[in-house]
């Protein structure tokens, strides 16, 4: 085994182990929250939020590592409404004041890697909340080729025009732009019917709109 591949393997193993430990910790915290009086639950909320964020960041790091190494992600039949509900549940803990509107029909169906798409939605919702949005709406449409268009819309200030034009990845003073780049990587990892997934961003009325095209 080459030194580079050995290092990659060790990093992937460590991140995977960290993910498992965080998931176990999160599950234990959920159980604890159901057994404690409300006054103690409120005190534990910041800890739960931090654990949840670290868990999502770890999953994101592991996914970026695998995407960069062109690992194959299993695709399967999936239901966008359920995927969106899971993303909303994770983000509700992180942003309790954020209002969610899940307008995805329960019969909507796609063929994708559910963990990756859920992480993409979490990333987009997090971006919306951090930019000052107070409401996020999720939609899903199916085109004539049975590809799905999964959209996250918010009532925030919208994307900066330089980001829409592709001139920069972020306008935040300390931003890295990894959020949208990560979502774009997830879209491109989905291929089918001779097409490749793409991320489309735009502004509408007084908000931002990001659409994942998954063939």
N, C-alpha and C positions, 0 to 999 in steps of 0.2 A: 504494500500500500504506500503510495506517495505521501510525502510529509504534508502537502497541502490538503489532500483528501482525508488524511488521518485527522488533521486539525478540524476540518469541516465536520467530520463525523463526531468528534468530541464536543464541539460546540452544539451541534444538533441534539446530541444525547443530553447534554446539560440543560438546554432550553426545554426539551421535552419533559425532563424530570421536574424542572421548576414549574412547568405548566400543570403537571399532575398534582404537585404539592399544593399549588394555589387553588386548584379546583377542590381538593380535599378540605383545605382551610375554609374556603367559601361555603362548602356544604355544612361544615361544623358550625360556622357562624349563623347560617340560616336556621339550624336547629336550635341554637342558643337563643336566637331572637324570639322564637315562638314560646320559649319557656320563661323568659324574663318579664317582669312588670314593665309597663309602658315607659316609666321614667328612666329605667335603665336602657331600654331599647333606643331611646332618643340619644343617649350618651354614646351608644355604640355605633350609631349611624355613620359618623365620619370615618370610623375604622372600616366599616363595611364598604363605604364608597372607595376608600383607598385600595382595599383588597381587590375590589371589582375592577378598578382601573388598571392595577398591576397585572391582573389576570388577562384582561383584554390586550394590554400592551405586549404581554408575553406571547399570546396567541398571534398577534400581529407580527412580532419579531420572528417567530418560528415560520410563519407563512411567507414573509419576505425572503427569508433564508432559502426556503424550498423553491419559491418562485424564481429567485435568482439562479438557482442551480438546476432549473428546468425539470424539477421533479414532477411526476404525473400525479394529479389529484383525481381521486375517484369521482365520477359524475353519476348521478342517479336521479330518478323522478323525485321532484320536490314541490312543495306547495308554498308559493310566495307569501301567502297570508300568515302561515305558521312561522316562516323565516322572519318576517317583519315583526310578528308578536314577540319572538325571542329577542330580537334586537331592541325592541321597545322596552321589554322588561329589564334588560341590562342597563339601558340609558336612563330609565325612570329612577333607578337608584342613584345614579350619578347626577342627574338633573331633575330633582323632584318638582320644580316649578314649571318645567317644560310640558306643554300640552301636546298630546299625540292624537292624530286622526288617521286611523288605518282604514283606508277606502279600498283595500284590495279584496276582491270577491273570493269567497272561500273555495270556489271551484277552479280558480286560476291554478295552472300547473306548469312547471318548467322542468328542465333537465340540466342540473348544475350541481356544483359542490356546495352543499348547504352551509358548511362552516365558513368557507371563504366569502360567500355572498352575505352571510350574517355579519361578518367582520366589516365588509364594505359598507353595509347599512349603518352599523355602529359608528364607523368613521365619519360618514356623511352627517349623521345626526349630531355627533360630537362637534363637528365643524360648525353646524348651524347654531348650536347652543353657545359655543364660544364666541360667535360673531354677534350674539345678542338676540337671536330669534326667540320668540316666546311660544311659537306653535310650529309643529312639523307635521306634514301630511305625506302619507305613503300611498302610491298608486301603482297599478300594474296593468299593462295592456299586452295583448297577443296579436301579432301581425299575421298576414296571410301565409307566411312560411312557418307558423307555429313558434317563432322566436318570441321571447318576452322582453318587454321594456319596463324595467322596474325603476320608479321615479321617487325621489325625495324632494319635496318642496317645503320652503319655510317662509316666514314673514319677516325675515331679517333684512339687512341692508343690501343684500345681493353680492354677487361676485364683482371684484374689481375688473375693469375692462382689460387690463393687462393680463390678468389670469385667463380670461375668456379667449383673448387673442393668442395665448400661448407664449407671451413674452416673459412671464415669470411664473413660478410655482406658488409664491406666497407674497403677500404685502405686509405681513406681520413683522414687527421689528425683530422678534426672536423666532420667527417661524422657519421651518425647514421645507415646507411644501410636501413633506412625505405623505400627508393624508391623501390628497388627490392622486398623487403618483402611485400610492399603494392600491387605491381603488381601481385605477387604470390598469395596473398589473393584474389584478384579479379578473377584470373584464377580458383582457387579452388571453388569459389562461383558459378561457372558455371558447372552444372552437367546434363548429359543426355545420353541415350542409355547405361546405366550402367557404364559410364565413368565420370571421374572428370577432369576438366581443369587443365593444368599445365603450368608453365613458363620454357622455356628452353633458356639457354644463352651459347654462344660460341664465339670464335674469327674466323674470316675468312680473309685471306690475311692481309690487314692492317686496320682492323676495328673490331667493336663489332657487334654481332648479337643477338637479343632477340626475341623469338617467343612465342606468346600466342596461346596455343592449347585450342580451345573452342568447346566442343562436341555438 
